[in-house]
């Protein structure tokens, strides 16, 4: 973030330090969100931001941490400006820290503009309806929970599940179908380990995807307070690329649970009254300021699509982080520990998944005319096959009818081949072909959710007869 050379009052009234916060007594003419410079006794200068202010005290969060700060010699200067970040098209292909400074050993970013990390509020009337299909190359998403340009579609994971691999695969494969579409990825990693960071860097470099990726990297041992600024800095860059350079930007945010834990830590340091599970009561509002920065704007060619990724503690989908995220966003992709144990990669559990904007991005001219019918039939057939598994556990497979055995076999193959595609990159036509091959296992009169004209046109067995 940018510093400012302004003539301002310098305070030497730090009363005490709590976690990443310092408390400055008797501030004058300062405001919420303002940037502060903190000069340590040894001359080091750190950057902070006002979290709370009154006539008696200003609470300042310090981005680089509070070690070395005392309440005798530390000096604080308020700039009168909110936190800004230097943005440029040259950020593509770069690895940056949580506040936009180079982390890859390369030169500093030469700014084309300097923008407030809080972003600009979008007039709801100016928002355009998401309507175009984004191909991720992953059948379980493209066919059943289609990602639409301008949508926010989170991935709900559990501890130890391969959400990071799925995120890297989407970043590597995602594209907008059509000629001449400019596409970029802003990848935001918050509170991850060195091992996870090296995985992402290696993945992007080896696949060649890094040249169209802006990589914001906040490690687990980086200051907690930097984690609060990281998604906002990244989304400011995404907005610049989308609305100034007309790029279609995919923003991947991982892991939002780490972000919320940082929010809880700061709330505790501020001695605020806790809400559910100790998280602050304003967490819903705070998350909305991040998620609602996705979308399309009328008159602008670019767009911002978000895929937030979060880890559900104890695989609990009612935990406050996934619960509030589900309210704000437009659906969810849920990873299954049971499927992961059985070797299904990516272990996407189709039944609780949802894309609320799917119907806006599919159909003739976007994906294919039979898309909605195919998705409905896959859901219905797979759900029936899953129910039969529970029945088999009680009465045994011998008690099933011949048709039930076909549905059971359908469910097994659906998970093994359709969902469990590994690192394969499938285009939407290959996904449809595989779906119709699965339908050929069932009697034609069981395809009750597909129009007869589509069955006659796409069913493999009927095409052979012709």
Buried (B, 14 or more C-beta within 10 A) or exposed (E): BBEEEEEBEEBEBBEEBBBBBBBBBEBEEBEEBBBBBBBBEEEEEBBBBBBBBEEEBBBBBBBBBBEEBEBEEBBBBBBEBBBBBBBBEBBBBBBBBBBBEBBBEEEEBEBBEEBBBBBEEBEEEEBBEBEBBBBBBBBBBBBBBBBBBBBBBBBBBBEEBBBBBBBBBBBBBBBBEEEEEBBBBBBBBBBBEEEBBEBBBEBBEEBEBBEBBBBBBBBBEBBBBBBBBBBBBBBBBBBBBBBBBEBBBBBBBBBBBBBBBBBBBBBBBBEBEEBBEEBBEEBBEBBBBBBBBBBBBEEEBBBBBBBBBBBBBEBEEEBBBBBBBBEBBBBBBBBBBEBBEEEBBBBBBBEEBBBBBBEBBBBEEBBBBBBBBBBBBBBBBBBBBBBBEEBBEEEEEEEBEEEBBBBBBBBEBBBBBBBBBEEEBBBBEBBBBBBBEBBBBBEBEBBEBBEEEBBEEBBEEEEEEE
